[in-house]
Amino acid sequence: MGIHTTIDTPAPVWFLECELTNRCQLACRHCYSSAAPTEGHGTMTVADWEHLLDTAPAAGVTTIQLIGGEPTLHPDFPHLARYALTAGLHVQVYSNLYRVTADHWKLFSHPKVSVATSYYSDVAAEHDKITGRRGSHARTRAAITEAVTRGIPLKVGIVNCGPGQRA
């Protein structure tokens, strides 16, 4: 009588997070990437990003997330998002939604694009204090409303940064 063991097969990779930039209009004290208004866009070239997006589907990736900092601040953000779509990938844009342009709304309305954001409090002053940017609550909230009105798939992470916060 032998011992029978099973080896679990790891789940396939289907999601790839692409951190396009460390630049961000906000200065959230809890930011994992130390993003800030004066940070740069990293060392990857457009060709590097395109190569990654070209090879991702062969690895089983079906969805990429463009994140940062604030991914929409990367000078090649629209191109890279559209490039991913032409590669057959679904695109999720993780944005602070502080400044959404008409071109961004057009891109976000593509059927294979979704948006995600962080929200810190229903109290504007508390939200703004966490982001380090006055008016960020109003802008993010207005963009959330606009995304819902437009029928854009949206995920909102309510982030708790500490005791007493209305998260």
N, C-alpha and C positions, 0 to 999 in steps of 0.2 A: 504494500500500500504506500504509494508515493504522496508527497506533499504537493498539493496543487496551489499555485499562487497566480494571481492576476496582476498584471502591470497596467495601471491606469494610463490610458493614452491622453496626453495633454490636449486640451481644447485647442482648436485651430485659432490662429491669429486672424482677426477680422477687422480690428480697429487700430488705427495708427494716429498718434497725436504728433502734430508737426508744430513745433514752437518757432514761429516765423521771426519773432523779434522780442527784444526786451524793452522796447519803447512803449510807453503808456502815458495817457494824459493824467492818470490818477496816481496816487502815492499811497496805496493801501499798506498799512503797517504789517499786515500778515502775509504779504505777497511771497509765494514760494520761489519766484524767479527773480526777485529783487528788481522788478520792472520799475521804470520811472520815466519822466518826460525827456530826460537827456540821454537815455541809454541807446545803444546801437541795435543793428539788425542782425548781428552775428556774422559768421564767416562763410556761410553757404551762399553760393551764387545761384542765379536763376537756373542755370544749367544743372547744378547739383540738385535743386528741388525738383526740376523736371525729371531727372533720372530716377530719383526716389519715387516720384508719382508713377513713372512708367513701369517700375519694377514691383511696386506694391501689390498689384492684383495677382501676380504670379506667386506671391507668398501667401495668398489667401485673403488679403486685405480687401474689404468691400467698402469701408467707410474711413475717411480721414477727418481729423479735427484740426482746424487751423486755429491756433491759440498763440498767446504771447505771454507777456505784455499784451498789447492790444493789436491783434493781427491786421486790422484794417489800416493801421499806420505803416505797415510795410509797403514800400513803394510798388512792389510787384504783387500785392495781395489780389487784386482783381484778376490779373493774368493767371496766377497760380491756382486760384479757385476754379476758374474756367478750364484750365489745363487738366485739373483733376477730374472735372466733369467729363471732358472729352476722353479721358482714360477709362471712363465707365465707373468711376468711384462716386459714392455719396459723399457729400461735404457737410460737415457741421462746423459752423463758425462760432467759437467761444469768444464773445465780445462783451466789453463793459457797456455797450450801447450808449456811450456818452455822446458820440457824434456819428450819426448814421446819415449818409448822403443819399441822394436820389439814386445814384448808381448802385450803392449798397443795397437799397430796397429792391431794386430790379434784380440783382444777383440773388438776394435772399428769397425772392419769389420763385426761383427755379424749383421744379418739383423734386429734385434730388438734393436740395439744400435745406438744412435746418439751422436754427440759431440756438445758442445757449448763453446764459448770462448768470452773474452772481447778484444777489440782492441781500442787503444787510439789515434793513429795518424799515418798518412802515412810518417811522418818525424821521422826517427829512434831515434834521440836524444831526441825528445819530448816524444815519447812513453817510452823510457828507463828512462827518468826523472820521469815520472808518476809512473812507476812500481818500481823505486828505484833499478833497476838491469840493468847494462850495458849489451847489447847484447840481451835483451828480445825481442825487436822488430824483429830482424833477426830470432830468433828461433820461435817465434809465427807465423810470416809470412811464414816461411818455412813449418811449421806444417800445417797451413791453406792450403797451396798449395798441400801438400802431401795428406791431407784428401780429397780435391777436386779430385785429380788425382786418388785416390783409390775408389772414388764414395761413400765415407762415408757421410751420412747426417750431415750437419753442420749448426749451427746458430752462427752468429757473432754479438755481441752487440757492437756497436760503442759508447763508453762512453765519454761523454763530461764532463770534470772536471773543466772547467772554461773558462773565456774570453780569446780570442786569440788562443785557442787550435785548431789545424787543425783536428777537429773531423768529 
